């Protein structure tokens, strides 16, 4: 392995709706005995990670996923010609399809990724969760996909209020009336497009698991946590690692069954009878992944090692009772830096 690895990371929007980019970078900076050069990939001029030189060595603006993989590849080729990238960490759901599609070409250029296959990615979509649960014999809430407002009454007739209204990529709201359902439907459709997903509301305790599979059915790491404080966007602002063997066992069962490759986050609910339901499967590391690193499992570094052909044994333990608490920080930057990324697309 090279003495210094050049790793590109997206998801630098470390706001009240944070991306996983900065936590992934922190994990890579914690990689003992390895020097890394971090290249930030940004979509917006005001992503906070652009202005954190202690974490990001250089940044480049890249086209939005809606511009298509061809435009993204052209930009990556330009960046690669300057930086000689070894690895790319895409951290947004919406961009993963393009990177999975481009993975063979990137590999031919010497740029590694560690992502799930297209079949794995597609089958765990929110609107396909019932079929996913049936295929892998996992408990999931009842869900329906709705492609027009006219279909809403018929879909709702199959649920009791409250019902969860979800976007296909992000955002979820609990609706207690038809008016709320229609309001959330319009809001989600405008932001994320169709379909909008209706999901059975499960009363119980919420849990999250960050995990990583090696693509061969083995779970390299898994750390469960419970949210201690939740923002109005539903994001964890504080959380604590738990000793919950059932959550680890369900994660291992899933990864063994579908041979997941790369990072993932499971969102689960345990109802009053102790039944665990998988509510969502996010196909990348979550924004709280650094909690797992602090608890003893540096999964982002392990992903790079596996992609580069190293043997990585599964993590055997983690520290229970380790907490994270996010905070806001007014980062003072120069206007000249904003002008550079805005006009040149580089910083």
C-alpha positions as a Markdown table, in Angstrom:
| # | Residue | x | y | z |
|---|---|---|---|---|
| 1 | Unk | 0.0 | 0.0 | 0.0 |
| 2 | Unk | 1.2 | 3.5 | -0.8 |
| 3 | Unk | 2.7 | 5.6 | 2.0 |
| 4 | Unk | 0.0 | 8.3 | 1.4 |
| 5 | Unk | -3.5 | 7.5 | 0.1 |
| 6 | Unk | -5.5 | 10.2 | -1.7 |
| 7 | Unk | -9.1 | 9.8 | -0.8 |
| 8 | Unk | -12.0 | 11.8 | -2.2 |
| 9 | Unk | -15.1 | 12.3 | 0.1 |
| 10 | Unk | -18.5 | 13.8 | -0.6 |
| 11 | Unk | -21.2 | 14.8 | 1.9 |
| 12 | Unk | -19.5 | 17.9 | 3.4 |
| 13 | Unk | -22.7 | 19.5 | 4.5 |
| 14 | Unk | -22.1 | 19.4 | 8.2 |
| 15 | Unk | -25.2 | 21.3 | 9.2 |
| 16 | Unk | -28.4 | 20.6 | 11.2 |
| 17 | Unk | -29.0 | 17.9 | 8.5 |
| 18 | Unk | -25.5 | 16.7 | 8.4 |
| 19 | Unk | -23.9 | 14.5 | 5.7 |
| 20 | Unk | -21.5 | 11.7 | 6.6 |
| 21 | Unk | -18.5 | 13.3 | 4.9 |
| 22 | Unk | -16.8 | 15.0 | 7.9 |
| 23 | Unk | -17.3 | 12.0 | 10.2 |
| 24 | Unk | -15.9 | 9.7 | 7.6 |
| 25 | Unk | -12.9 | 12.1 | 7.2 |
| 26 | Unk | -12.4 | 12.1 | 10.9 |
| 27 | Unk | -12.3 | 8.3 | 10.8 |
| 28 | Unk | -9.7 | 8.3 | 8.0 |
| 29 | Unk | -7.6 | 10.8 | 9.9 |
| 30 | Unk | -7.7 | 8.4 | 12.9 |
| 31 | Unk | -6.3 | 5.6 | 10.8 |
| 32 | Unk | -3.2 | 4.7 | 12.8 |
| 33 | Unk | 0.0 | 4.4 | 10.8 |
| 34 | Unk | -1.5 | 5.7 | 7.6 |
| 35 | Unk | -1.2 | 9.1 | 6.0 |
| 36 | Unk | -4.1 | 10.3 | 4.0 |
| 37 | Unk | -4.7 | 13.3 | 1.7 |
| 38 | Unk | -8.4 | 14.2 | 1.7 |
| 39 | Unk | -10.1 | 15.6 | -1.4 |
| 40 | Unk | -13.5 | 17.1 | -0.8 |
| 41 | Unk | -16.2 | 16.7 | -3.4 |
| 42 | Unk | -18.9 | 19.4 | -2.9 |
| 43 | Unk | -22.2 | 20.2 | -4.5 |
| 44 | Unk | -22.8 | 23.6 | -2.9 |
| 45 | Unk | -20.6 | 26.6 | -2.3 |
| 46 | Unk | -21.6 | 26.8 | 1.4 |
| 47 | Unk | -21.0 | 23.2 | 2.4 |
| 48 | Unk | -19.1 | 23.7 | 5.7 |
| 49 | Unk | -16.5 | 21.1 | 5.0 |
| 50 | Unk | -15.1 | 23.3 | 2.2 |
| 51 | Unk | -13.9 | 25.7 | 4.8 |
| 52 | Unk | -12.3 | 23.2 | 7.2 |
| 53 | Unk | -8.7 | 23.0 | 6.0 |
| 54 | Unk | -7.6 | 21.0 | 9.0 |
| 55 | Unk | -9.9 | 18.2 | 7.7 |
| 56 | Unk | -10.0 | 18.7 | 4.0 |
| 57 | Unk | -6.8 | 19.3 | 2.1 |
| 58 | Unk | -8.4 | 20.4 | -1.2 |
| 59 | Unk | -12.0 | 20.6 | -2.5 |
| 60 | Unk | -13.6 | 20.4 | -5.9 |
| 61 | Unk | -17.1 | 21.2 | -7.0 |
| 62 | Unk | -18.9 | 18.3 | -8.8 |
| 63 | Unk | -22.1 | 18.3 | -10.8 |
| 64 | Unk | -25.3 | 17.3 | -9.0 |
| 65 | Unk | -26.5 | 13.7 | -9.5 |
| 66 | Unk | -29.3 | 14.9 | -11.7 |
| 67 | Unk | -26.7 | 16.0 | -14.3 |
| 68 | Unk | -26.0 | 12.3 | -15.0 |
| 69 | Unk | -23.0 | 10.0 | -14.6 |
| 70 | Unk | -21.3 | 11.1 | -17.8 |
| 71 | Unk | -20.9 | 14.7 | -16.5 |
| 72 | Unk | -19.7 | 13.4 | -13.1 |
| 73 | Unk | -17.2 | 11.1 | -14.8 |
| 74 | Unk | -15.7 | 14.0 | -16.8 |
| 75 | Unk | -15.3 | 16.0 | -13.7 |
| 76 | Unk | -13.7 | 13.1 | -11.8 |
| 77 | Unk | -11.3 | 12.5 | -14.6 |
| 78 | Unk | -10.2 | 16.1 | -14.4 |
| 79 | Unk | -9.7 | 15.8 | -10.6 |
| 80 | Unk | -7.9 | 12.5 | -11.0 |
| 81 | Unk | -5.5 | 14.0 | -13.5 |
| 82 | Unk | -4.4 | 16.5 | -10.7 |
| 83 | Unk | -4.8 | 14.5 | -7.5 |
| 84 | Unk | -4.2 | 10.8 | -8.6 |
| 85 | Unk | -7.1 | 9.5 | -6.5 |
| 86 | Unk | -6.8 | 6.1 | -4.8 |
| 87 | Unk | -10.4 | 5.8 | -3.4 |
| 88 | Unk | -13.7 | 7.6 | -3.5 |
| 89 | Unk | -16.2 | 7.7 | -0.6 |
| 90 | Unk | -19.6 | 8.8 | -2.0 |
| 91 | Unk | -21.9 | 9.6 | 1.0 |
| 92 | Unk | -25.3 | 10.5 | -0.4 |
| 93 | Unk | -28.0 | 8.1 | -1.4 |
| 94 | Unk | -28.8 | 10.1 | -4.5 |
| 95 | Unk | -25.3 | 9.8 | -5.9 |
| 96 | Unk | -24.6 | 6.2 | -5.2 |
| 97 | Unk | -26.3 | 4.9 | -8.3 |
| 98 | Unk | -23.9 | 6.9 | -10.5 |
| 99 | Unk | -20.9 | 5.7 | -8.6 |
| 100 | Unk | -22.0 | 2.1 | -8.7 |
| 101 | Unk | -22.5 | 2.4 | -12.5 |
| 102 | Unk | -19.1 | 4.0 | -12.9 |
| 103 | Unk | -17.2 | 1.6 | -10.6 |
| 104 | Unk | -15.6 | -0.5 | -13.3 |
| 105 | Unk | -14.4 | 2.5 | -15.2 |
| 106 | Unk | -13.1 | 4.1 | -12.0 |
| 107 | Unk | -11.3 | 0.8 | -11.2 |
| 108 | Unk | -9.6 | 0.8 | -14.6 |
| 109 | Unk | -8.3 | 4.3 | -13.7 |
| 110 | Unk | -6.9 | 3.1 | -10.4 |
| 111 | Unk | -9.7 | 4.6 | -8.3 |
| 112 | Unk | -11.2 | 2.2 | -5.9 |
| 113 | Unk | -14.6 | 2.2 | -4.3 |
| 114 | Unk | -16.3 | -0.1 | -1.8 |
| 115 | Unk | -20.0 | -0.1 | -2.7 |
| 116 | Unk | -23.0 | -2.5 | -2.8 |
| 117 | Unk | -24.0 | -4.1 | -6.1 |
| 118 | Unk | -26.8 | -2.5 | -8.1 |
| 119 | Unk | -29.2 | -5.4 | -7.2 |
| 120 | Unk | -28.5 | -5.0 | -3.5 |
| 121 | Unk | -28.9 | -1.3 | -3.7 |
| 122 | Unk | -32.2 | -1.5 | -5.6 |
| 123 | Unk | -33.9 | -4.2 | -3.5 |
| 124 | Unk | -33.6 | -2.3 | -0.2 |
| 125 | Unk | -35.3 | 0.9 | -1.4 |
| 126 | Unk | -38.1 | 2.1 | 0.9 |
| 127 | Unk | -40.8 | 1.4 | -1.6 |
| 128 | Unk | -39.6 | -2.2 | -2.0 |
| 129 | Unk | -39.1 | -2.9 | 1.8 |
| 130 | Unk | -42.1 | -5.4 | 2.1 |
| 131 | Unk | -40.6 | -7.6 | -0.7 |
| 132 | Unk | -37.2 | -7.2 | 0.9 |
| 133 | Unk | -38.5 | -8.4 | 4.3 |
| 134 | Unk | -40.3 | -11.3 | 2.8 |
| 135 | Unk | -37.2 | -12.4 | 0.8 |
| 136 | Unk | -34.9 | -12.3 | 3.7 |
| 137 | Unk | -37.4 | -13.3 | 6.4 |
| 138 | Unk | -37.1 | -10.0 | 8.3 |
| 139 | Unk | -39.9 | -8.1 | 10.0 |
| 140 | Unk | -40.7 | -4.8 | 8.3 |
| 141 | Unk | -43.7 | -2.4 | 8.6 |
| 142 | Unk | -46.4 | -2.5 | 6.0 |
| 143 | Unk | -45.5 | 0.0 | 3.2 |
| 144 | Unk | -47.1 | 1.3 | 0.0 |
| 145 | Unk | -45.7 | 3.4 | -2.8 |
| 146 | Unk | -47.9 | 6.2 | -4.1 |
| 147 | Unk | -47.3 | 7.9 | -7.4 |
| 148 | Unk | -50.1 | 10.5 | -7.5 |
| 149 | Unk | -52.2 | 12.5 | -5.1 |
| 150 | Unk | -55.3 | 10.8 | -6.6 |
| 151 | Unk | -54.1 | 7.4 | -5.3 |
| 152 | Unk | -53.7 | 8.7 | -1.7 |
| 153 | Unk | -57.3 | 7.9 | -0.4 |
| 154 | Unk | -57.1 | 4.3 | -1.7 |
| 155 | Unk | -53.6 | 3.8 | -0.2 |
| 156 | Unk | -54.6 | 5.3 | 3.2 |
| 157 | Unk | -57.6 | 3.0 | 3.4 |
| 158 | Unk | -55.1 | 0.2 | 4.1 |
| 159 | Unk | -53.6 | 2.0 | 7.1 |
| 160 | Unk | -54.7 | 3.4 | 10.5 |
| 161 | Unk | -53.6 | 6.8 | 11.6 |
| 162 | Unk | -51.0 | 7.8 | 12.4 |
| 163 | Unk | -49.2 | 6.9 | 9.2 |
| 164 | Unk | -45.5 | 7.6 | 8.3 |
| 165 | Unk | -45.1 | 9.6 | 5.0 |
| 166 | Unk | -41.6 | 9.2 | 3.5 |
| 167 | Unk | -39.5 | 10.4 | 0.6 |
| 168 | Unk | -37.7 | 7.9 | -1.6 |
| 169 | Unk | -34.3 | 9.2 | -0.5 |
| 170 | Unk | -34.8 | 11.3 | 2.6 |
| 171 | Unk | -37.3 | 12.8 | 5.0 |
| 172 | Unk | -40.1 | 11.2 | 7.0 |
| 173 | Unk | -43.2 | 12.7 | 8.8 |
| 174 | Unk | -45.8 | 11.2 | 11.0 |
| 175 | Unk | -49.2 | 12.2 | 9.8 |
| 176 | Unk | -52.4 | 12.1 | 12.0 |
| 177 | Unk | -54.9 | 13.3 | 9.5 |
| 178 | Unk | -55.7 | 13.4 | 5.7 |
| 179 | Unk | -54.8 | 17.1 | 5.6 |
| 180 | Unk | -51.3 | 16.3 | 7.1 |
| 181 | Unk | -50.8 | 13.5 | 4.6 |
| 182 | Unk | -51.6 | 15.7 | 1.7 |
| 183 | Unk | -49.4 | 18.5 | 3.0 |
| 184 | Unk | -46.4 | 16.1 | 3.5 |
| 185 | Unk | -47.1 | 14.4 | 0.1 |
| 186 | Unk | -46.7 | 17.8 | -1.7 |
| 187 | Unk | -43.7 | 18.7 | 0.4 |
| 188 | Unk | -41.8 | 15.4 | -0.3 |
| 189 | Unk | -42.8 | 15.2 | -3.9 |
| 190 | Unk | -41.5 | 18.7 | -4.6 |
| 191 | Unk | -38.2 | 17.9 | -3.0 |
| 192 | Unk | -37.5 | 14.3 | -3.8 |
| 193 | Unk | -39.9 | 13.4 | -6.5 |
| 194 | Unk | -42.1 | 10.3 | -6.7 |
| 195 | Unk | -43.0 | 7.8 | -5.4 |
| 196 | Unk | -43.9 | 8.9 | -1.9 |
| 197 | Unk | -44.0 | 6.0 | 0.6 |
| 198 | Unk | -46.7 | 5.4 | 3.2 |
| 199 | Unk | -45.6 | 3.2 | 6.0 |
| 200 | Unk | -47.3 | 1.6 | 9.0 |
| 201 | Unk | -46.5 | 3.5 | 12.2 |
| 202 | Unk | -44.9 | 1.2 | 14.8 |
| 203 | Unk | -45.1 | 2.3 | 18.4 |
| 204 | Unk | -41.9 | 1.5 | 20.3 |
| 205 | Unk | -38.2 | 2.3 | 20.9 |
| 206 | Unk | -36.1 | 3.4 | 18.0 |
| 207 | Unk | -32.6 | 2.1 | 17.4 |
| 208 | Unk | -29.9 | 2.5 | 14.7 |
| 209 | Unk | -27.1 | 0.2 | 13.7 |
| 210 | Unk | -24.1 | 1.3 | 11.6 |
| 211 | Unk | -22.5 | -1.8 | 10.0 |
| 212 | Unk | -20.2 | -2.9 | 7.2 |
| 213 | Unk | -20.2 | -6.1 | 5.1 |
| 214 | Unk | -17.3 | -7.4 | 3.1 |
| 215 | Unk | -19.4 | -8.5 | 0.1 |
| 216 | Unk | -18.9 | -12.2 | 0.9 |
| 217 | Unk | -21.5 | -12.5 | 3.6 |
| 218 | Unk | -19.3 | -11.5 | 6.6 |
| 219 | Unk | -20.1 | -8.6 | 8.9 |
| 220 | Unk | -16.9 | -6.7 | 9.4 |
| 221 | Unk | -18.4 | -4.3 | 12.0 |
| 222 | Unk | -21.7 | -3.4 | 13.6 |
| 223 | Unk | -22.4 | -0.9 | 16.4 |
| 224 | Unk | -25.9 | -0.2 | 17.7 |
| 225 | Unk | -27.0 | 3.1 | 19.2 |
| 226 | Unk | -30.0 | 4.9 | 20.6 |
| 227 | Unk | -30.8 | 8.5 | 19.8 |
| 228 | Unk | -30.7 | 10.7 | 22.9 |
| 229 | Unk | -31.8 | 13.9 | 21.3 |
| 230 | Unk | -33.5 | 14.4 | 17.9 |
| 231 | Unk | -33.8 | 17.5 | 15.8 |
| 232 | Unk | -36.9 | 18.7 | 14.1 |
| 233 | Unk | -35.6 | 17.0 | 11.0 |
| 234 | Unk | -35.5 | 13.7 | 12.8 |
| 235 | Unk | -31.7 | 13.7 | 13.0 |
| 236 | Unk | -29.7 | 12.4 | 16.0 |
| 237 | Unk | -28.0 | 15.3 | 17.8 |
| 238 | Unk | -26.9 | 13.0 | 20.6 |
| 239 | Unk | -26.7 | 9.2 | 20.9 |
| 240 | Unk | -25.2 | 6.4 | 22.9 |
| 241 | Unk | -23.8 | 2.9 | 22.1 |
| 242 | Unk | -25.8 | 0.0 | 23.4 |
| 243 | Unk | -25.4 | -3.6 | 24.5 |
| 244 | Unk | -28.1 | -5.0 | 22.3 |
| 245 | Unk | -27.2 | -8.5 | 20.9 |
| 246 | Unk | -30.5 | -8.8 | 19.1 |
| 247 | Unk | -29.7 | -5.8 | 16.9 |
| 248 | Unk | -26.3 | -7.2 | 16.1 |
| 249 | Unk | -27.8 | -10.6 | 15.3 |
| 250 | Unk | -30.4 | -9.1 | 12.9 |
| 251 | Unk | -27.6 | -7.2 | 11.2 |
| 252 | Unk | -25.4 | -10.2 | 10.7 |
| 253 | Unk | -28.4 | -12.2 | 9.4 |
| 254 | Unk | -29.1 | -9.6 | 6.8 |
| 255 | Unk | -25.5 | -9.2 | 5.6 |
| 256 | Unk | -25.0 | -13.0 | 5.5 |
| 257 | Unk | -28.1 | -13.3 | 3.4 |
| 258 | Unk | -27.6 | -10.6 | 0.8 |
| 259 | Unk | -23.7 | -10.3 | 0.9 |
| 260 | Unk | -23.8 | -6.6 | 1.5 |
| 261 | Unk | -20.6 | -4.8 | 0.4 |
| 262 | Unk | -19.7 | -1.5 | 2.1 |
| 263 | Unk | -21.3 | 0.6 | 4.8 |
| 264 | Unk | -24.9 | 0.6 | 5.8 |
| 265 | Unk | -27.3 | 2.0 | 8.5 |
| 266 | Unk | -30.3 | 0.0 | 9.8 |
| 267 | Unk | -33.1 | 2.0 | 11.3 |
| 268 | Unk | -35.1 | -0.3 | 13.6 |
| 269 | Unk | -38.0 | -0.1 | 16.0 |
| 270 | Unk | -38.7 | -2.6 | 18.9 |
| 271 | Unk | -42.4 | -2.7 | 19.7 |
| 272 | Unk | -43.9 | -3.3 | 23.1 |
| 273 | Unk | -43.8 | -7.1 | 22.5 |
| 274 | Unk | -40.1 | -7.0 | 21.8 |
| 275 | Unk | -40.5 | -7.6 | 18.1 |
| 276 | Unk | -37.8 | -5.8 | 16.0 |
| 277 | Unk | -38.8 | -4.2 | 12.7 |
| 278 | Unk | -36.5 | -2.8 | 10.1 |
| 279 | Unk | -37.9 | 0.5 | 9.1 |
| 280 | Unk | -35.1 | 1.7 | 6.7 |
| 281 | Unk | -31.9 | 0.4 | 5.2 |
| 282 | Unk | -29.6 | 3.3 | 4.2 |
| 283 | Unk | -26.9 | 2.1 | 1.8 |
| 284 | Unk | -23.9 | 4.1 | 3.2 |
| 285 | Unk | -22.4 | 5.1 | 6.5 |
| 286 | Unk | -24.6 | 7.5 | 8.5 |
| 287 | Unk | -23.6 | 10.9 | 9.8 |
| 288 | Unk | -23.0 | 9.4 | 13.3 |
| 289 | Unk | -20.5 | 6.9 | 12.1 |
| 290 | Unk | -17.7 | 8.5 | 14.1 |
| 291 | Unk | -19.4 | 7.2 | 17.3 |
| 292 | Unk | -18.6 | 3.7 | 16.1 |
| 293 | Unk | -15.0 | 4.8 | 15.5 |
| 294 | Unk | -14.7 | 6.2 | 19.0 |
| 295 | Unk | -16.2 | 3.0 | 20.3 |
| 296 | Unk | -13.5 | 0.9 | 18.7 |
| 297 | Unk | -14.7 | 0.1 | 15.2 |
| 298 | Unk | -13.1 | 2.2 | 12.4 |
| 299 | Unk | -15.3 | 0.9 | 9.6 |
| 300 | Unk | -14.4 | 3.7 | 7.0 |
| 301 | Unk | -10.7 | 2.8 | 7.3 |
| 302 | Unk | -11.6 | -0.9 | 7.0 |
| 303 | Unk | -13.6 | -0.2 | 3.9 |
| 304 | Unk | -10.5 | 1.3 | 2.2 |
| 305 | Unk | -8.3 | -1.6 | 3.3 |
| 306 | Unk | -10.7 | -4.1 | 1.8 |
| 307 | Unk | -11.0 | -2.2 | -1.4 |
| 308 | Unk | -7.3 | -2.2 | -1.8 |
| 309 | Unk | -7.1 | -5.9 | -1.3 |
| 310 | Unk | -6.0 | -6.2 | 2.4 |
| 311 | Unk | -7.4 | -8.8 | 4.7 |
| 312 | Unk | -9.5 | -7.2 | 7.4 |
| 313 | Unk | -10.7 | -9.4 | 10.3 |
| 314 | Unk | -14.1 | -8.6 | 11.8 |
| 315 | Unk | -14.2 | -6.3 | 14.7 |
| 316 | Unk | -14.9 | -8.3 | 17.8 |
| 317 | Unk | -16.1 | -5.7 | 20.3 |
| 318 | Unk | -17.0 | -2.1 | 20.9 |
| 319 | Unk | -17.3 | 0.2 | 23.9 |
| 320 | Unk | -20.8 | 0.3 | 25.3 |
| 321 | Unk | -22.0 | 3.6 | 26.8 |
| 322 | Unk | -19.9 | 5.8 | 24.5 |
| 323 | Unk | -21.9 | 8.9 | 23.7 |
| 324 | Unk | -21.8 | 11.7 | 21.1 |
| 325 | Unk | -23.3 | 15.1 | 21.4 |
| 326 | Unk | -23.2 | 17.4 | 18.4 |
| 327 | Unk | -22.7 | 21.2 | 18.6 |
| 328 | Unk | -22.8 | 24.2 | 16.4 |
| 329 | Unk | -19.6 | 26.3 | 15.7 |
| 330 | Unk | -19.4 | 29.6 | 13.9 |
| 331 | Unk | -16.5 | 28.9 | 11.5 |
| 332 | Unk | -15.0 | 32.2 | 10.3 |
| 333 | Unk | -13.8 | 32.2 | 6.7 |
| 334 | Unk | -12.5 | 34.6 | 4.1 |
| 335 | Unk | -14.7 | 35.9 | 1.3 |
| 336 | Unk | -11.8 | 35.1 | -1.0 |
| 337 | Unk | -12.3 | 31.4 | -0.3 |
| 338 | Unk | -16.0 | 31.6 | -1.1 |
| 339 | Unk | -15.1 | 33.4 | -4.3 |
| 340 | Unk | -12.6 | 30.7 | -5.4 |
| 341 | Unk | -15.0 | 27.8 | -5.0 |
| 342 | Unk | -17.8 | 29.8 | -6.6 |
| 343 | Unk | -15.9 | 30.9 | -9.7 |
| 344 | Unk | -13.1 | 28.3 | -10.1 |
| 345 | Unk | -14.9 | 25.2 | -8.6 |
| 346 | Unk | -11.8 | 24.5 | -6.6 |
| 347 | Unk | -10.5 | 25.4 | -3.1 |
